[in-house]
Amino acid sequence: MRVHFIAIGGSAMHNLAIALSNKGYDVTGSDDAIFDPSKTRLEDRGLLPESFGWYPGKISAEIDVIILGMHAKPDNPELLKAQELGLKIYSYPEFLYEQSKDKTRVVIGGSHGKTTITSMILHVLNYHDIAVDYMVGAQLEGFETMVSLTEENDFIVLEGDEYLSSPIDRRSKFHLYKPNIALLSGIAWDHINVFPTYENYVEQFKIFLDTITKGGILVYNEEDVEVNAIVSATENQIKKYPYVTPAHEIHDGETYIETLEGPMPLEIFGEHNLNNLAGAKWICQHMGVDEDDFYEAIVTFKGASKRLEKIAQKGNKVAYKDFAHSPSKVSATTKAVKKQYNSRKLIACLELHTYSSLNGDFLNEYEGALDAADEALVFYSPDAVKIKKLEEVSEEQIFNAFKRHDLKIFTDPIQFKENLFSMDFDNSALLFMSSGNYGGLDMEEIKELIAE
């Protein structure tokens, strides 16, 4: 099969391109810009476009399938040519469903935790040499790619994102997978650029529950009020399995979970991660892994990339980075680090980088999100606001939104770095939360700072 990717350079798109190439497909692609690690990974496999840009001449009737990425626009020249020729055009999730129609589809959904839960499941299965197809939103230790597709595997595990499928398909990605087994971790308003009201956002999860196959399985977080409400209201004939945060203790910076065999130490920490673990355990059990085997494997799980990832430690100093950016994630992550290192000073650094976080109407959702930190720093780039074509956000708006009198706010990356590097890190935990890089902050320098 010959497949052409329009916008091949994205994190998900380039991994799918590699997976299909590994499967023996003839893969080509285009993009107007591709950055590392996508660029190097595509180049190593002979899939990097010879030049960047959109070339309608690449599109011909010989192409079997077009896969359209979100980075492309509806008036993309290659897309228009494909439409003119009547070629089959799939969104990323639509194509994944086509590849897995005859498999048992396991879909992990929720506003938060879905990458971590998917990663936990794949880690446990990999530990026990159970081969499955998968798609996950982070690079995992022991896995070459974020996507794997085969003919022979019975299961496919999919991270179910609620964001839009493609520029010409406005459905949420996880509406297209039709799961046999599903998980719902929690609901907290996000992506306000496409879901402008809370009610509209919650509706996407109601639809998700309706897409579960009749007689299928739903594992859900019983501690989330909104999840409980929509699970109770769904009329879909499915089996429901609730989960809660397991009992645990923290001793000397290490978390122990209670099991039938007694307390068991974990590499991960934070109540939100333990809640994720409980959901992952239920899913693994439905996939044939018993509880003892799950625990044997999960003790070696160190977390998904950029999800409470320890980047440096020396003596009584430690530093973490996390992808957290939405209010609920920022709050949960900050509380988790403070609870894990209760006797240390917690310095929390947050970059407002996403469309939602830089929207003046949404900022008030951050009230109290950094309260668990002893010192709190917020960085944002006015240029990022302009690029996203949003109304200008003032430092006063941010200060009033967080409602923290000692909050430090920075718009200049140099001033942010100078202030950070002037701090005393003795007996401290340093936490970076962002989907960006604080205007170019080098994490290698942070490692050196902690090592001093």
Secondary structure as GFF3:
##gff-version 3
##sequence-region A 1 452
A	DSSP	beta_strand	2	6	.	.	.	ID=ss1
A	DSSP	alpha_helix	11	22	.	.	.	ID=ss2
A	DSSP	beta_strand	26	30	.	.	.	ID=ss3
A	DSSP	alpha_helix	38	44	.	.	.	ID=ss4
A	DSSP	three_ten_helix	56	58	.	.	.	ID=ss5
A	DSSP	beta_strand	65	68	.	.	.	ID=ss6
A	DSSP	alpha_helix	77	85	.	.	.	ID=ss7
A	DSSP	beta_strand	88	91	.	.	.	ID=ss8
A	DSSP	alpha_helix	92	99	.	.	.	ID=ss9
A	DSSP	beta_strand	104	109	.	.	.	ID=ss10
A	DSSP	alpha_helix	114	127	.	.	.	ID=ss11
A	DSSP	beta_strand	133	135	.	.	.	ID=ss12
A	DSSP	beta_strand	147	148	.	.	.	ID=ss13
A	DSSP	beta_strand	155	160	.	.	.	ID=ss14
A	DSSP	beta_strand	164	166	.	.	.	ID=ss15
A	DSSP	beta_strand	169	172	.	.	.	ID=ss16
A	DSSP	three_ten_helix	173	175	.	.	.	ID=ss17
A	DSSP	beta_strand	181	184	.	.	.	ID=ss18
A	DSSP	alpha_helix	198	211	.	.	.	ID=ss19
A	DSSP	beta_strand	217	221	.	.	.	ID=ss20
A	DSSP	alpha_helix	225	233	.	.	.	ID=ss21
A	DSSP	beta_strand	239	243	.	.	.	ID=ss22
A	DSSP	beta_strand	248	251	.	.	.	ID=ss23
A	DSSP	beta_strand	254	259	.	.	.	ID=ss24
A	DSSP	beta_strand	262	266	.	.	.	ID=ss25
A	DSSP	alpha_helix	271	286	.	.	.	ID=ss26
A	DSSP	alpha_helix	291	298	.	.	.	ID=ss27
A	DSSP	beta_strand	309	314	.	.	.	ID=ss28
A	DSSP	beta_strand	317	322	.	.	.	ID=ss29
A	DSSP	alpha_helix	327	340	.	.	.	ID=ss30
A	DSSP	beta_strand	345	352	.	.	.	ID=ss31
A	DSSP	three_ten_helix	363	366	.	.	.	ID=ss32
A	DSSP	beta_strand	375	380	.	.	.	ID=ss33
A	DSSP	alpha_helix	382	387	.	.	.	ID=ss34
A	DSSP	alpha_helix	395	402	.	.	.	ID=ss35
A	DSSP	beta_strand	408	410	.	.	.	ID=ss36
A	DSSP	alpha_helix	413	421	.	.	.	ID=ss37
A	DSSP	beta_strand	428	433	.	.	.	ID=ss38
A	DSSP	alpha_helix	443	451	.	.	.	ID=ss39
###
